[in-house]
């Protein structure tokens, strides 16, 4: 019985995500048509994408830096206990 339940969970996960894939497909199709009609929009889309990715990487880097500092402080406290 447990083997069937695992497959049921997997199938439910796939059934749930089809809407997102459909939405992404329609979005990319619409953007592709817009680029064909208005070629200059590609430059705007590319630069916006790069700016958003750059900001995301900066935020992630700062988050990792904070985690590293917190871990080092925690590690030092554990070492001081012993």
C-alpha positions as CSV (number, residue, x, y, z in Angstrom):
1,X,0.0,0.0,0.0
2,X,2.8,2.5,0.8
3,X,4.2,2.2,-2.7
4,X,1.0,3.2,-4.3
5,X,0.7,6.2,-1.9
6,X,4.1,7.4,-3.0
7,X,3.0,7.4,-6.6
8,X,-0.3,9.1,-5.7
9,X,1.7,11.9,-4.1
10,X,3.9,12.2,-7.1
11,X,0.9,12.3,-9.5
12,X,-0.9,14.9,-7.4
13,X,2.2,17.1,-7.5
14,X,2.4,16.8,-11.3
15,X,-1.3,17.5,-11.6
16,X,-1.0,20.6,-9.4
17,X,1.9,22.1,-11.4
18,X,0.4,21.9,-14.9
19,X,-1.4,25.2,-14.5
20,X,1.9,26.9,-13.8
21,X,3.5,25.4,-16.9
22,X,0.5,26.5,-18.9
23,X,0.8,30.0,-17.6
24,X,4.5,30.2,-18.3
25,X,4.0,28.8,-21.8
26,X,1.3,31.4,-22.6
27,X,3.5,34.2,-21.1
28,X,6.5,33.3,-23.1
29,X,4.4,33.0,-26.3
30,X,2.9,36.5,-25.7
31,X,6.4,37.9,-25.0
32,X,7.7,36.3,-28.2
33,X,4.9,37.8,-30.3
34,X,5.6,41.2,-28.7
35,X,9.2,41.0,-29.6
36,X,8.3,40.1,-33.2
37,X,6.0,43.1,-33.4
38,X,8.1,45.6,-31.4
39,X,11.8,44.5,-31.7
40,X,13.0,47.3,-29.4
41,X,11.1,45.8,-26.5
42,X,13.7,43.0,-26.4
43,X,16.3,45.4,-25.3
44,X,14.0,46.7,-22.5
45,X,13.2,43.2,-21.5
46,X,16.8,42.0,-21.4
47,X,18.0,45.0,-19.4
48,X,15.1,44.6,-16.9
49,X,15.9,41.0,-16.6
50,X,19.6,41.6,-16.0
51,X,18.8,44.3,-13.4
52,X,16.4,42.1,-11.5
53,X,18.9,39.2,-11.5
54,X,21.7,41.5,-10.4
55,X,19.6,42.8,-7.5
56,X,18.7,39.2,-6.6
57,X,22.3,38.1,-6.5
58,X,23.3,41.1,-4.4
59,X,20.5,40.3,-1.9
60,X,21.5,36.6,-1.8
61,X,25.2,37.5,-1.3
62,X,24.3,39.8,1.7
63,X,22.1,37.1,3.1
64,X,24.9,34.5,2.9
65,X,27.3,37.0,4.5
66,X,24.9,37.5,7.4
67,X,24.4,33.7,7.8
68,X,28.2,33.2,7.8
69,X,28.6,35.8,10.5
70,X,25.8,34.3,12.6
71,X,27.3,30.8,12.2
72,X,30.8,32.0,13.2
73,X,29.4,33.7,16.3
74,X,27.4,30.6,17.2
75,X,30.4,28.4,16.6
76,X,32.5,30.6,18.9
77,X,29.9,30.4,21.6
78,X,29.9,26.6,21.4
79,X,33.7,26.5,21.6
80,X,33.7,28.8,24.6
81,X,31.3,26.5,26.4
82,X,33.8,23.6,26.2
